[in-house]
Structures are given as C-alpha cells and as structure tokens.
Amino acid sequence: MKRFSQIALCLSVFVSHNMAQAYPLDAAAETGIQRLEGYRQAQLNKVYGRLLPQGAQLASAQIKLRLLARPALQLPPADEDFSRELVTMLQDVSNQQADAFGIAVLDLSNPERSVYAEHHGEAYFNPGSVGKVAVVMGVFQALANAWPDDIEARRKVLRESIITADDFIGNDHHKVPIWDGQRLTSRKIQVGDTNNLWSYLDWMLSASSNAAASMVVKHMMLLSHFGREYPLPAAAERRFFADTPRAELSRLLAGAFQAGLEGSGLDSRRFRQGKFFSGTGKRRVSGQTSHATPRELLRFLLHLEQGKVVDRFSSLEIKRLLYITQRRIRYASSPALNDAAVYFKSGSYYRCRHEPGFSCGKYRGNVTNLLNSVAIIEAPAGAGEGEGLFYMVVLTSNVLKHNAALLHQGIGTRLHRLIEKRNSARQ
C-alpha cells in the first residue's frame, strides 16, 4: 500500500468521471450557480432531468456543521474489534485482497462515544481528484486572509468575480452542466467560457472538471497574492503570469496550498496537493507531487464538521459544495444510502496493458486500478444529533482487474449495514 504514491507517478492514464452534482438546489440566487435552478425545475418536472433520491433533497438551511459543540474532539485510538470487522468486510468483497485497500472510518452516531477504525490508515497514495478539496481550502483561506472580519465581502467575491476560461484549461474530457434558462445540457469547458467563482468551484468539485480545477488553482494564486485587489482585469492577469519568474510562481502555488492546509489544522506531510490539474498549468507553473493517507483525509472531514477548515463560514460552504444533489456514483451510489445525505468526493487512476482474455478499461486496470472516495454520511437526511447514523469514511483501493466502482459501491452498502448493526441497540 505504501507504494501507491510511487505507482501513481508513472500512470499513463488518468480518469475521474465524477458527474455527481453538489450544492443544495435552493441556492441559485444566493450563489449564482445557475445550473442549480435547472436541477430544481427538473424535480418539478418542468424540464428534463434526473429525479433525486430522498437524501439529496435537503435545503441549504438544513445543511449544518454537526460538531461545532465538540471542537476538542480528535480521532480516538483505533478500536480493535471494529477494525477487524472492516478487514473482514474488505476480504469478503474483494476475494481476500484486503491489503489492496486503505480505509479509515469514524462513527459519530452515538454522541457519547465516538468510535474509530482503520486498515492501512497511514498508507500513502496519490489522491487524484480528491486533491481538489485542497484547492477549495486554498481559495477559502485566501478569502479569509483578505477579509478576515467581513463574511459578506467574501460572499461577494465568490458571487461576483467572473472567471473566463483560457488555455490553462488544457485538454479535459469532463463535461459540466449548463443551464440556459430553458434547458439543461452538458459539455466540456471551452476557452472563453465565463462564469462566477462559485460556479467554477461547483464544476471543480461536483463534475470533477480538471479544466475548472485548473482555472480555480490559477485564481487561488491570484487571490493569495493580490488579496483585496482581486479580481484583476484580464490584461493584468496575463501580465502577472507572463512577467513573474517561474520559480516565484512555483513558490506562490505551494504557499497557497500550504496556507489552506495549515489554516485547517492538517499535516502536509500526510496530505498535499502539489500541482495543477491540466498539462498547460503544470508546464507554466511547476509543482510538487501529491499524496494523502486515509487517516489524514479523515481528519479533514472531522475538522470540516468542527468548523475548523479555515473557519466556520468556509467549512459550511465547503460542506455544501460537497453535498450530492444529482447522480450518485462509485461509493455514493450504494442503494443503502438513498435516504442519506452524502457529502462526497472521489477520484480514480487506472493503467492498462494488453492481456489475452482480459478486457481492460475504466475502473478495471490490470497494471494500476486506483480509486479513492471520501464521504460524510447522515442517515436519514435531516436527522438531528443523536438521531440516525452519522459517520465519515475514507477509502482507497488498488484491486487489479476488478471493477473498482462496483467494489466501492458494495463496500458502501456493507459498511452502512455494519454501522447500523453496531448502533442497533442505541437506536
């Protein structure tokens, strides 16, 4: 498992088809994320669109940080019995390949007793698109640095700053949702596409668009460097990236990422996003390698619920951006989670070579088949403290020749049933 980060460095194929859409559907006017209105109208059968499961229908006001009253809570020592149950579960779903997984689970369903379990919790792996949560932390940290005591000023920047896609987007296969006021469509981001910063954050996290992520990384750097002078005119943006020495740009990129991690109480030795998500961005601004461990990503989820990811305002907005309100995929597609609110990000790598008799492809690599998922589960959606189930999970796998998406879906079901069983007496 500890070779995951080394393996990922030599990957020839990168895939992260995450079309799960996020943010509550009542927030189009507040945020300027216009596709939310299209999805809202789809639920009313006014336009064509997918109907949402019960757990995806929370309003913005119903999404809350559930651990604000427990700021001192830290990950407890791993419970041996619970950890053994996790290993048994992984063995069962993967044909005795538990060592190809890393998992960390924190069950907070019982407010009086948090229970933590892990398997290979300190194993390093390349986070892939899960690293986009480091980008959003960097953006919100830069906003907090510029306007520490003015939340409305931060909201204004998110809502009114316009990003125009340029050649930093590179070549990206991901499509993003577009609402033109009459119908919903999806297509790749193109040079010249304009939208506000909040929408680009949404595209980055919900549609997992690498093009959107690269534009957000670029603007994270601008926010970090210029502070209250942001946003800049387009010509000033171009001059800054053209005239600033490459070494200085690299330091600015690393510093912006580091500020978000440190401001959220996370350890960059165990979780780091080091570079752009497009080839153009990587060529223009040199970065570092990216890595993560299940335990440190679990600490990110814990700090999010405590309001410690940058600050309380930022934590709540990031949690809303991670809320799934459309198609659920991979781990989040488990039918057991239909009535649950799911806050989710995933990413995958696979690599193939010819092998007679085996059909290699997406999620089914025979050289590398890495899939990562991070999730907060509240079941049923809208349940209060001490009601229902409330837990966090980080899962990474590298099971060759198996459909990793189905493996994660199966683990999502099995883990949910396991936590139900562990809490059955209390409920």
C-alpha positions in Angstrom: 0.0 0.0 0.0 2.8 2.5 0.8 3.9 2.2 -2.8 0.7 3.8 -4.1 2.2 7.2 -4.4 5.2 5.7 -6.3 2.9 3.8 -8.6 0.7 6.8 -9.4 3.7 8.8 -10.6 4.1 6.5 -13.6 0.5 6.3 -14.6 -0.2 6.8 -18.3 -4.0 7.2 -18.0 -5.9 9.4 -15.6 -9.7 9.1 -15.2 -12.1 10.8 -12.8 -15.6 10.7 -14.2 -17.3 12.2 -11.2 -20.6 13.6 -12.5 -22.2 13.8 -9.1 -23.6 17.3 -8.7 -23.3 19.2 -5.5 -24.8 22.1 -3.5 -28.4 22.4 -2.4 -30.9 23.2 -5.2 -32.4 26.3 -3.5 -29.2 28.3 -3.6 -29.0 29.6 -7.2 -29.9 33.2 -6.3 -27.5 33.2 -3.3 -24.5 31.8 -5.1 -25.0 32.5 -8.8 -24.6 28.7 -9.6 -27.3 28.8 -12.3 -27.4 25.1 -13.0 -29.0 24.6 -9.6 -32.1 26.3 -10.9 -32.2 23.8 -13.8 -32.0 20.9 -11.5 -34.6 22.4 -9.2 -37.0 22.7 -12.1 -36.2 19.1 -13.1 -37.6 18.0 -9.7 -40.8 19.8 -10.6 -41.0 18.0 -14.0 -40.7 21.4 -15.7 -37.6 20.4 -17.7 -35.9 17.1 -18.4 -33.6 15.9 -15.7 -32.9 13.1 -13.3 -35.1 12.8 -10.2 -33.2 12.9 -6.9 -33.2 10.3 -4.2 -34.7 11.3 -0.8 -31.3 12.0 0.7 -30.4 14.6 -1.9 -33.3 17.0 -1.2 -32.1 19.0 1.7 -32.3 22.8 1.6 -29.4 25.0 2.3 -30.5 25.8 5.8 -30.7 22.1 6.6 -27.0 21.5 6.0 -25.2 22.2 9.2 -21.8 21.6 10.8 -22.6 18.9 13.3 -19.6 19.1 15.6 -19.3 22.8 16.4 -20.0 22.0 20.1 -17.2 19.5 20.1 -14.1 21.4 19.0 -11.7 19.4 21.1 -12.7 16.1 19.6 -9.8 14.2 18.0 -9.5 10.9 16.3 -9.6 8.3 19.1 -7.3 5.2 19.1 -8.4 2.6 16.6 -11.0 0.2 18.0 -9.6 -3.3 17.6 -12.9 -5.1 17.1 -14.3 -2.5 14.7 -11.0 -2.6 12.7 -11.2 -6.4 12.5 -14.7 -6.1 11.2 -13.5 -3.7 8.5 -10.8 -6.1 7.4 -13.3 -9.0 7.2 -15.6 -6.8 5.1 -12.8 -5.9 2.7 -11.8 -9.6 2.4 -15.3 -10.6 1.6 -16.0 -8.0 -1.1 -12.6 -8.4 -2.8 -11.9 -12.1 -2.8 -9.4 -12.0 0.0 -7.5 -8.8 -1.1 -7.9 -6.6 1.9 -4.3 -5.5 1.7 -5.1 -3.7 -1.5 -7.3 -1.2 0.5 -6.7 1.6 2.9 -9.7 2.7 4.9 -10.5 5.0 7.8 -13.9 5.2 9.5 -15.2 7.5 12.3 -18.6 6.6 13.6 -20.2 9.6 15.4 -23.7 8.2 15.6 -23.6 8.0 19.4 -22.7 11.5 20.7 -21.4 9.9 23.9 -18.9 7.6 22.3 -17.0 8.2 19.0 -15.6 5.0 17.5 -12.7 5.0 15.1 -11.4 2.1 13.0 -8.8 1.8 10.2 -6.9 -0.5 7.9 -3.6 0.8 6.4 -4.6 4.2 7.7 -1.2 5.7 7.3 -0.6 4.2 3.8 0.3 6.8 1.2 -1.5 7.1 -2.1 -2.0 9.7 -4.9 -5.3 11.4 -4.1 -6.2 12.2 -7.7 -9.3 14.3 -7.9 -9.8 14.0 -4.1 -7.0 16.6 -4.0 -9.4 19.2 -5.3 -10.6 19.6 -1.7 -7.1 21.1 -1.1 -7.8 23.6 -3.8 -11.1 24.8 -2.3 -9.3 25.1 1.1 -6.7 27.3 -0.6 -9.3 29.5 -2.1 -11.3 30.0 1.1 -8.1 30.5 3.1 -7.1 33.3 0.7 -10.5 34.9 1.1 -10.2 34.7 4.9 -6.8 36.3 4.8 -8.0 39.2 2.7 -11.3 39.7 4.5 -10.9 38.2 8.0 -13.8 40.0 9.5 -16.1 40.5 6.5 -18.0 37.4 5.5 -20.3 39.4 3.1 -17.2 40.6 1.3 -16.1 37.0 0.8 -19.5 36.1 -0.5 -19.4 39.0 -2.9 -16.1 37.8 -4.3 -17.5 34.3 -4.8 -20.7 35.5 -6.4 -19.5 38.4 -8.5 -15.9 37.6 -9.6 -16.1 36.4 -13.1 -13.6 33.7 -14.4 -13.0 33.4 -18.2 -11.6 30.1 -19.2 -8.2 30.4 -21.0 -5.6 28.0 -22.2 -4.9 27.0 -18.6 -7.8 24.5 -19.0 -5.7 22.2 -21.2 -7.4 19.1 -22.6 -10.2 17.8 -20.4 -12.7 15.1 -21.1 -15.1 16.0 -18.3 -18.4 17.7 -19.1 -20.0 20.3 -16.9 -23.8 21.1 -16.6 -25.0 24.2 -18.4 -28.4 25.9 -17.7 -29.5 28.5 -20.3 -32.8 29.4 -18.5 -34.8 26.8 -20.5 -32.9 23.5 -20.6 -30.1 21.6 -19.1 -27.2 20.5 -21.2 -23.6 19.3 -20.5 -20.4 19.9 -22.4 -16.7 20.4 -21.9 -15.5 23.8 -20.8 -14.1 25.8 -23.7 -11.7 28.7 -23.9 -13.8 31.9 -23.5 -16.5 30.3 -21.2 -17.4 32.7 -18.4 -19.0 32.1 -15.0 -18.6 33.2 -11.5 -16.0 31.8 -9.0 -18.7 29.9 -7.1 -19.8 28.1 -10.3 -16.2 27.2 -11.1 -15.8 25.8 -7.6 -19.0 23.8 -8.2 -17.8 22.5 -11.5 -14.5 21.5 -10.0 -16.0 19.5 -7.1 -19.3 18.3 -8.5 -18.5 17.5 -12.1 -14.8 17.0 -11.1 -13.8 19.1 -14.1 -10.0 19.3 -14.4 -10.4 22.4 -16.6 -12.5 24.1 -13.9 -10.0 23.0 -11.3 -7.1 24.5 -13.2 -8.9 27.8 -13.6 -9.6 27.7 -9.8 -6.0 27.0 -9.0 -4.9 29.9 -11.2 -7.4 32.2 -9.3 -6.4 30.8 -5.9 -2.9 32.0 -6.7 -4.2 35.4 -7.8 -6.3 35.7 -4.6 -3.4 34.7 -2.4 -1.0 37.2 -4.0 -3.2 40.2 -4.6 -5.7 39.9 -1.7 -8.2 42.7 -1.7 -7.1 43.8 -5.1 -8.7 40.7 -6.6 -10.3 40.3 -9.1 -7.8 41.7 -11.6 -8.6 42.8 -15.2 -7.8 40.1 -17.7 -4.8 42.0 -19.1 -3.3 42.3 -15.6 -3.8 38.6 -15.0 -1.9 37.8 -18.3 0.9 40.2 -17.4 1.3 38.7 -13.9 1.7 35.1 -15.2 3.9 36.2 -18.2 6.2 38.5 -16.2 6.6 36.7 -12.8 9.6 34.3 -12.8 8.7 30.6 -12.8 10.4 30.0 -9.5 8.3 32.7 -7.9 5.1 31.3 -9.4 6.0 27.8 -8.0 6.6 29.3 -4.6 3.2 31.1 -4.7 1.4 27.9 -5.8 3.0 25.8 -3.0 2.3 28.6 -0.5 -1.4 28.9 -1.4 -1.9 25.2 -1.0 0.1 25.1 2.3 -1.8 28.0 3.7 -5.1 26.2 3.2 -3.8 23.0 4.8 -2.2 24.8 7.8 -5.2 27.1 8.3 -7.3 23.9 8.5 -5.1 22.2 11.0 -3.9 19.5 8.6 -0.4 17.9 8.1 1.0 18.5 4.7 3.4 15.6 5.2 0.3 13.4 5.1 -1.9 15.3 2.7 -0.7 17.6 -0.1 -2.0 18.7 -3.5 1.1 19.8 -5.3 0.2 20.9 -8.8 -2.4 22.0 -11.4 -4.9 19.5 -12.9 -4.1 20.3 -16.6 -1.0 19.8 -18.6 -0.8 23.5 -19.6 -1.0 24.6 -15.9 1.8 22.1 -15.0 4.0 23.4 -17.8 3.5 27.0 -16.8 3.8 26.6 -13.1 6.0 23.8 -11.7 4.5 22.0 -8.8 5.2 19.1 -6.4 4.0 15.6 -6.0 0.6 15.0 -4.4 -0.1 12.5 -1.7 -2.5 11.6 1.1 -3.3 9.0 3.7 -6.7 7.7 4.8 -6.2 8.9 8.3 -5.3 12.5 7.4 -8.2 12.8 4.9 -10.5 11.6 7.7 -9.1 14.4 9.9 -10.1 16.8 7.1 -13.7 15.5 7.3 -13.6 15.8 11.1 -12.3 19.4 11.0 -14.9 20.3 8.4 -17.7 19.3 10.8 -16.0 21.2 13.6 -15.8 24.4 11.6 -12.0 24.3 11.6 -11.5 24.1 7.8 -10.3 27.7 7.5 -13.2 28.9 9.7 -16.9 28.3 10.4 -18.1 30.1 7.3 -15.7 28.3 5.0 -16.4 24.9 6.5 -20.1 25.3 5.9 -19.7 26.5 2.3 -17.3 23.6 1.5 -19.7 21.1 3.1 -22.5 22.5 0.9 -20.2 22.3 -2.2 -19.6 18.6 -1.4 -23.3 17.8 -1.0 -24.5 15.4 -3.7 -27.8 16.6 -5.4 -27.7 14.6 -8.6 -26.3 11.4 -9.9 -24.5 9.3 -7.3 -21.5 7.3 -8.4 -19.0 4.9 -7.0 -19.2 4.6 -3.2 -22.0 7.1 -3.0 -24.2 5.0 -5.4 -24.9 2.4 -2.8 -28.7 1.8 -2.6 -28.3 1.7 1.2 -27.6 5.4 1.1 -30.7 6.5 -0.9 -32.3 8.2 2.2 -28.9 9.6 3.4 -27.4 13.0 2.9 -24.0 12.2 1.3 -21.1 14.7 1.2 -18.6 13.2 -1.3 -15.6 13.4 -3.5 -13.8 10.7 -5.4 -11.0 10.2 -7.9 -9.5 7.4 -9.9 -6.5 6.3 -11.9 -6.2 3.2 -14.0 -3.5 1.9 -16.3 -3.7 -1.0 -18.7 -1.5 -3.3 -20.8 -2.6 -5.9 -23.3 -3.5 -9.2 -21.7 -5.1 -12.1 -23.7 -8.5 -12.9 -22.5 -9.0 -9.8 -20.3 -10.9 -6.7 -21.3 -9.1 -3.8 -19.5 -10.8 -0.4 -19.2 -12.2 2.3 -16.9 -12.1 1.2 -13.2 -10.6 -2.2 -14.4 -6.9 -1.6 -14.8 -4.6 -4.5 -14.8 -1.4 -2.5 -14.0 -2.9 0.1 -11.7 -6.5 0.5 -10.7 -6.6 3.2 -8.0 -9.9 4.5 -6.8 -10.4 6.9 -3.8 -13.5 8.0 -2.0 -14.1 10.4 0.9 -17.7 10.8 2.3 -19.7 12.0 5.2 -23.0 10.1 5.7 -26.0 11.4 7.6 -28.9 8.9 7.6 -31.6 9.7 7.3 -31.0 13.1 5.7 -32.0 15.9 8.1 -31.8 13.8 11.3 -30.6 15.7 14.3 -27.8 15.0 16.7 -28.1 11.6 18.3 -30.7 10.5 15.7 -30.0 8.0 13.0 -26.4 7.4 11.7 -23.6 9.9 11.3 -20.2 8.7 10.2 -17.2 9.5 8.0 -15.3 7.3 5.7 -12.1 7.5 3.5 -11.5 4.6 1.2 -8.7 3.9 -1.3 -8.2 0.8 -3.3 -5.9 -0.7 -5.9 -7.6 -4.1 -6.8 -6.4 -5.1 -10.2 -8.8 -6.5 -12.9 -11.9 -5.7 -10.8 -14.5 -3.0 -11.4 -13.4 -0.6 -8.6 -16.5 1.4 -8.9 -18.7 -1.6 -8.1 -16.2 -2.6 -5.3 -16.7 0.8 -3.7 -20.4 0.7 -4.1 -20.5 -2.7 -2.4 -18.3 -1.5 0.4 -20.6 1.5 0.9 -23.5 -0.9 1.4 -21.6 -3.3 3.7 -20.2 -0.6 5.8 -23.6 1.1 6.2 -25.1 -2.2 7.3 -22.2 -2.8 9.7 -22.7 0.6 11.3 -26.4 0.1 11.5 -25.8 -3.1 13.4 -23.2 -1.5 15.7 -25.8 1.2 16.6 -28.9 -1.0 16.7 -29.1 -1.2 20.5 -28.9 2.6 20.9 -31.5 3.2 18.2 
